[in-house]
Amino acid sequence: MSAVLRSEADRGLPGLQDIEAAARVVYREFQATPQYHWGLSSQRLGTDCWIKHENHTPVGAFKIRGGLTYFDALKHAGDLPQEVISATRGNHGQSIGWAARAHGVACTIVVPQGNSLEKNAAMRALGVTLIEHGQDFQESREFAIRLAAERGAHVVPSFHADLLSGVATYWWEFMRAVPQLDVVYVPIGQGSGACAAIAAKFALGRSLRIVGVVSAHATTYADSLAAGRVVEAPVTTQLADGMACRIADASALDILLPHIDHIVQVSDDEVAQAMRDLYADTHNVAEGAGAASFAAAMRERAQLKGQVVGTTLCGGNVDAPVFSRVLGAT
C-alpha cells in the first residue's frame, strides 16, 4: 500500500479549516501537548526520533480531543441528548465522560469484564456510570448499542467524523512542530488515530509516510487491509488493550486502505520492551498501546537510518501493578 496524495476535501477526512476549528475547541480545555527529540530514544533507534506526548492531556491519552469536538458538534447542531452511552477499554470512555460532564449530559460507559481497574476508576471520577459487560470490546459495544436503544440514549461511536477532527489536531500539532518528519508510526485501535494522521498530512500538504501499528495478538486491521474488506480476528493481547479490537471499522478501513504505507505487527513482548525503553529514556509512563508506536519503529530501525522518525506516546494509562511487572521483567 502506498500513500497517494489527495485533496483534503475528500469524503471522510477533515480539511485544514476543520482541524483549525477543532483546535480552538480543544484549546478551551488544554493547550497543545509537547513533542520532544529525546536523545536516548534517538540513540536507541539509531536515527532522529521525535515523540509526541499525548500522555500529557488531562485524561492521559489523545482520545479527549475527539470527545470535545464530538460534543461541540452536537451542541452546535442543537442535538445535545440527555444521556450518551458508549463502549471502551478506557481512554475513549474517559474522553466521552469528560466532554459529557462539561455539557451536563449523563454518561454511561460499557467496558468488558476484567477491564483496567485504574481506567475504570478514572471514568467513574468523571461522573460516568460504568457497566461491566462482555468478554471483549466488541461484546461491550454490541451491549451498549442495545442498551441505548432501550433507553432512547445517544450512542457515541468509536469512529466518527466529529471525533476524527479533534484527534487530527494532535497530528496537526506534531507535523507543524516538526515539519522535517519523514515517517510516523501510528497505533491502530478502531482507527481514529491513524485516519487523523492521514487527515493532518493532507491538510498540511506533507509527503511523510504513515505506518500503521497493530498488536500481533489483535490483527483485524492488518488482515482487513490485506484483504481489502473487514476481516474479524481473535484478540489475545494481554498488554495492548487500546488495540484489542476484534472487528475493524469499515469507514476507517476505507480511509486507511489507499493511504497507509504499510502495517507493522508488534507482539506483547515487543510492546513491554518499548514500555521499558520509553521509561528509561524519557521517564514517561506508556500504556501498551502508547508504546506500540516506538516498538514498531524499533522493529524497523535498520530501515530508518538517516530519517526523521515520529512516534506517539498516545496514552499513559496503565495500571500500576501491570507497569510494575513490565518494568521488573528481564
Helices and strands as residue ranges (DSSP letters): H 16-26, E 35-37, H 39-45, E 48-53, G 54-56, H 64-76, E 83-87, H 91-102, E 106-111, H 117-125, E 129-132, H 137-151, E 154-155, H 161-177, E 183-187, H 192-204, E 209-215, H 220-227, G 241-243, H 250-259, E 262-266, H 268-282, H 288-299, G 301-303, E 308-313, H 320-328
